[in-house]
Amino acid sequence: MTSCRHVGTTDGVYNRIMAKLPQEILDAALSLPPEAPAALADSLLGSLDREVDEDAEEAWRLEIRRRIGELDAGEVRTIPWVEVRARLIRLLGK
């Protein structure tokens, strides 16, 4: 953890408080209803990437359209999560 001095506080007090804060936030997040931590994580991850790469965004839009088109045309089939999970467990030996 990076040390920094905060104006108006006794040396070290700010750092001790900030060291506790992330763990307290995590503890609070983990006590939320089951769907809330995922939404919180999504918001936090979104806050890290403030620059939007328009080329990447357009590439994803095209890929999504392509995949939807394949599904709609019956060119590919979906696999239920239960089946995918079972395959992964067998593959990874867990």
C-alpha positions in Angstrom: 0.0 0.0 0.0 1.3 3.4 -0.9 1.9 5.8 1.9 0.6 9.3 1.7 0.2 12.2 4.1 -3.1 13.9 4.6 -3.2 17.5 5.6 -4.7 18.0 9.0 -4.1 14.5 10.4 -1.5 13.1 12.7 1.2 11.2 10.8 0.1 7.6 10.2 -3.6 8.1 11.2 -4.7 8.6 7.7 -2.8 5.5 6.5 -4.2 3.3 9.3 -7.8 4.4 8.4 -7.2 3.9 4.7 -5.7 0.4 5.3 -8.9 -0.6 7.1 -11.3 1.0 4.7 -11.0 -1.5 1.7 -11.6 -4.5 4.0 -14.6 -2.8 5.6 -16.0 -2.1 2.1 -15.4 -5.7 1.1 -17.1 -7.0 4.2 -20.1 -4.8 3.6 -20.3 -5.8 0.0 -20.2 -9.5 0.9 -23.1 -9.1 3.3 -25.4 -7.7 0.5 -28.1 -9.8 -1.2 -26.6 -12.3 -3.7 -27.2 -10.2 -6.8 -25.8 -6.9 -5.4 -22.0 -7.8 -5.2 -22.0 -8.6 -8.9 -23.6 -5.3 -9.7 -21.1 -3.5 -7.4 -18.2 -5.3 -9.1 -19.4 -4.3 -12.5 -19.6 -0.7 -11.4 -16.1 -0.8 -9.9 -14.6 -2.4 -13.0 -16.4 0.1 -15.2 -14.9 2.9 -13.2 -11.4 1.7 -14.0 -11.7 2.0 -17.8 -12.7 5.6 -18.4 -11.3 5.8 -21.9 -13.6 4.1 -24.4 -11.8 2.4 -27.3 -14.4 3.1 -30.1 -12.7 0.6 -32.4 -13.0 -2.2 -29.8 -16.6 -1.2 -29.0 -17.5 -1.4 -32.7 -15.7 -4.7 -33.1 -17.7 -6.1 -30.2 -21.0 -4.8 -31.7 -20.2 -6.6 -35.0 -19.2 -9.8 -33.2 -22.4 -9.7 -31.2 -24.5 -9.2 -34.3 -22.6 -12.0 -36.1 -23.2 -14.4 -33.2 -26.9 -13.5 -33.0 -27.2 -14.0 -36.7 -25.7 -17.5 -36.4 -28.1 -18.4 -33.6 -31.1 -17.0 -35.6 -30.1 -18.9 -38.7 -29.7 -22.1 -36.8 -26.0 -22.4 -37.7 -25.0 -22.9 -34.1 -26.7 -24.2 -31.0 -26.5 -23.1 -27.5 -25.3 -25.4 -24.7 -27.0 -25.3 -21.4 -24.8 -24.1 -18.5 -25.3 -27.4 -16.6 -23.8 -29.3 -19.6 -20.9 -26.8 -20.0 -20.2 -27.0 -16.3 -20.2 -30.8 -16.3 -17.8 -30.8 -19.3 -15.4 -28.4 -17.5 -15.5 -30.5 -14.3 -14.6 -33.6 -16.3 -11.9 -31.8 -18.3 -10.3 -30.2 -15.2 -10.7 -33.3 -13.1 -12.5 -31.6 -10.2 
